[in-house]
Amino acid sequence: MLNVKEYVKPNKVEEAYEIGQMPNAFYVSGGLMVAQLKISKVEHLIDLKSLGYEGIEDQGKEIKIGANTKISALMSDKILLLYGQPFRDALKEIGSMQIRNMATVGGSIAFKLGWSDLTTIFMTLNSKVEFYDGSFRKESLEAYLVGNHKGAIITSLYVPKPSGFWAFEKFSKSTFDIATLKLGIKIDIKGKKIKDARIVVGSRPMISERQEEVENFLIGKELNQMIDKVGDQIEKIVKCGTDIRASAEYRKALSKALLTKAMRRVEDESRVNGQR
Ligand SMILES: Cc1cc2nc3c(=O)[nH]c(=O)nc-3n(C[C@H](O)[C@H](O)[C@H](O)COP(=O)(O)OP(=O)(O)OC[C@H]3O[C@@H](n4cnc5c(N)ncnc54)[C@H](O)[C@@H]3O)c2cc1C
């Protein structure tokens, strides 16, 4: 049970960060995960909601999303329509409406959960994280996930404007269950050939990870000729673990099925919409 001695709601990130460096201090945004912490020694709870960092802004080449923005706000935003139906469909499958109304972008990324759909989606879209740890810094989301950022406050996410085609697939045992495995793919095409590829697998059950060997295998090849071949590659390479949801072998087999399905979606979209 939580045993909070002090609750603060600072207006400035510098102040929040300073308090955050005290022993047994925790940040809270949407509060969904913080409410479930099974520790009794939370002495300082630092509510980040008054810092601002909420909303979505078109900045030309990229889109800035404040860390306090709720998942439900991402779903209804006009600027984010740029990422097309796969984006809205993926968000619609996160938990329930109540969860999407509470969970924030910052809270979803900071916890470094393997099952965070937002992490897989934004990593596939090649996003950067801005955070404050005494000064403001920016890092790719994939670097952030493997780095040590204890005590840092995530302030914003920067997502490049879309190019090429992308898809997101996940497998869950029931609608509200977290994913057993999920996968995002983004492909840029020149002529008929794949110019660039990003493939990210999440819920392995470890944190989302890029599959660079498979990406490199695809580059320079024709998309439609790779659909039935690339699945074997990822099944061999992807690193998965076993937990109560599935064995590592089952997850590896799922990665093949999800990648093949995602490649088909990307191919369909590229046929309908041409090169972009
Ligand atoms: C039953 C249930 C099912 C769910 N299903 C899914 C699902 O299928 N897919 C999915 O993607 N998500 C799902 N979620 C949502 C999810 O994974 C997290 O609960 C949620 O994203 C956390 O966001 P929050 O804003 O509530 O974070 P909080 O609980 O406020 O914080 C989470 C952690 O991040 C830290 N933190 C918060 N904000 C910041 C910040 N700005 N900078 C640095 N650290 C910060 C906190 O100290 C805490 O350690 C589900 C949640 C629940 C409760």
The ligand as an SDF file (V2000), in Angstrom:
LIG
                    3D

 53 58  0  0  0  0  0  0  0  0999 V2000
   -5.6910   -2.5050  -16.8200 C   0  0  0  0  0  0  0  0  0  0  0  0
   -4.7640   -1.7370  -17.7450 C   0  0  0  0  0  0  0  0  0  0  0  0
   -4.5960   -2.1860  -19.0500 C   0  0  0  0  0  0  0  0  0  0  0  0
   -3.7560   -1.4910  -19.9240 C   0  0  0  0  0  0  0  0  0  0  0  0
   -3.5870   -1.9590  -21.1930 N   0  0  0  0  0  0  0  0  0  0  0  0
   -2.7170   -1.3390  -22.0100 C   0  0  0  0  0  0  0  0  0  0  0  0
   -2.4410   -1.8550  -23.3130 C   0  0  0  0  0  0  0  0  0  0  0  0
   -2.9920   -2.8580  -23.7530 O   0  0  0  0  0  0  0  0  0  0  0  0
   -1.5310   -1.1880  -24.0690 N   0  0  0  0  0  0  0  0  0  0  0  0
   -0.8910   -0.0660  -23.6300 C   0  0  0  0  0  0  0  0  0  0  0  0
   -0.0780    0.4880  -24.3560 O   0  0  0  0  0  0  0  0  0  0  0  0
   -1.1610    0.4570  -22.4190 N   0  0  0  0  0  0  0  0  0  0  0  0
   -2.0460   -0.1500  -21.6000 C   0  0  0  0  0  0  0  0  0  0  0  0
   -2.2890    0.3660  -20.3590 N   0  0  0  0  0  0  0  0  0  0  0  0
   -1.7030    1.6750  -20.0150 C   0  0  0  0  0  0  0  0  0  0  0  0
   -0.2920    1.5990  -19.5300 C   0  0  0  0  0  0  0  0  0  0  0  0
    0.5680    0.7290  -19.9240 O   0  0  0  0  0  0  0  0  0  0  0  0
    0.0840    2.4440  -18.3700 C   0  0  0  0  0  0  0  0  0  0  0  0
   -0.8380    2.2190  -17.3310 O   0  0  0  0  0  0  0  0  0  0  0  0
   -0.0320    3.8730  -18.6990 C   0  0  0  0  0  0  0  0  0  0  0  0
    0.4210    4.1360  -19.9540 O   0  0  0  0  0  0  0  0  0  0  0  0
    0.7300    4.7040  -17.7160 C   0  0  0  0  0  0  0  0  0  0  0  0
    0.4560    6.0530  -17.9830 O   0  0  0  0  0  0  0  0  0  0  0  0
    0.1430    7.0380  -16.8070 P   0  0  0  0  0  0  0  0  0  0  0  0
    0.0810    8.3990  -17.3910 O   0  0  0  0  0  0  0  0  0  0  0  0
   -1.0260    6.5740  -16.0230 O   0  0  0  0  0  0  0  0  0  0  0  0
    1.4860    6.8710  -15.9500 O   0  0  0  0  0  0  0  0  0  0  0  0
    1.7180    6.9820  -14.3790 P   0  0  0  0  0  0  0  0  0  0  0  0
    1.0970    5.8430  -13.6690 O   0  0  0  0  0  0  0  0  0  0  0  0
    1.3950    8.3510  -13.8940 O   0  0  0  0  0  0  0  0  0  0  0  0
    3.3170    6.8170  -14.3670 O   0  0  0  0  0  0  0  0  0  0  0  0
    3.9390    5.6350  -14.8260 C   0  0  0  0  0  0  0  0  0  0  0  0
    5.4380    5.6840  -14.4500 C   0  0  0  0  0  0  0  0  0  0  0  0
    6.1050    6.6890  -15.1910 O   0  0  0  0  0  0  0  0  0  0  0  0
    6.6130    7.7260  -14.3400 C   0  0  0  0  0  0  0  0  0  0  0  0
    6.2620    8.9760  -15.0330 N   0  0  0  0  0  0  0  0  0  0  0  0
    5.0210    9.4270  -15.3400 C   0  0  0  0  0  0  0  0  0  0  0  0
    5.0980   10.5210  -16.1190 N   0  0  0  0  0  0  0  0  0  0  0  0
    6.4220   10.7640  -16.3090 C   0  0  0  0  0  0  0  0  0  0  0  0
    7.1510   11.7470  -17.0450 C   0  0  0  0  0  0  0  0  0  0  0  0
    6.5380   12.7110  -17.7540 N   0  0  0  0  0  0  0  0  0  0  0  0
    8.5000   11.6870  -17.0140 N   0  0  0  0  0  0  0  0  0  0  0  0
    9.1440   10.7140  -16.3200 C   0  0  0  0  0  0  0  0  0  0  0  0
    8.5130    9.7670  -15.6010 N   0  0  0  0  0  0  0  0  0  0  0  0
    7.1660    9.7860  -15.6090 C   0  0  0  0  0  0  0  0  0  0  0  0
    5.9480    7.5290  -12.9810 C   0  0  0  0  0  0  0  0  0  0  0  0
    6.7810    7.8970  -11.9080 O   0  0  0  0  0  0  0  0  0  0  0  0
    5.7140    6.0210  -12.9870 C   0  0  0  0  0  0  0  0  0  0  0  0
    6.8950    5.3570  -12.5910 O   0  0  0  0  0  0  0  0  0  0  0  0
   -3.1010   -0.3090  -19.4750 C   0  0  0  0  0  0  0  0  0  0  0  0
   -3.2750    0.1360  -18.1550 C   0  0  0  0  0  0  0  0  0  0  0  0
   -4.0920   -0.5600  -17.2860 C   0  0  0  0  0  0  0  0  0  0  0  0
   -4.2540   -0.0540  -15.8780 C   0  0  0  0  0  0  0  0  0  0  0  0
  1  2  1  0
  2  3  1  0
  2 52  2  0
  3  4  2  0
  4  5  1  0
  4 50  1  0
  5  6  2  0
  6  7  1  0
  6 13  1  0
  7  8  2  0
  7  9  1  0
  9 10  1  0
 10 11  2  0
 10 12  1  0
 12 13  2  0
 13 14  1  0
 14 15  1  0
 14 50  1  0
 15 16  1  0
 16 17  1  0
 16 18  1  0
 18 19  1  0
 18 20  1  0
 20 21  1  0
 20 22  1  0
 22 23  1  0
 23 24  1  0
 24 25  2  0
 24 26  1  0
 24 27  1  0
 27 28  1  0
 28 29  2  0
 28 30  1  0
 28 31  1  0
 31 32  1  0
 32 33  1  0
 33 34  1  0
 33 48  1  0
 34 35  1  0
 35 36  1  0
 35 46  1  0
 36 37  1  0
 36 45  1  0
 37 38  2  0
 38 39  1  0
 39 40  1  0
 39 45  2  0
 40 41  1  0
 40 42  2  0
 42 43  1  0
 43 44  2  0
 44 45  1  0
 46 47  1  0
 46 48  1  0
 48 49  1  0
 50 51  2  0
 51 52  1  0
 52 53  1  0
M  END
$$$$
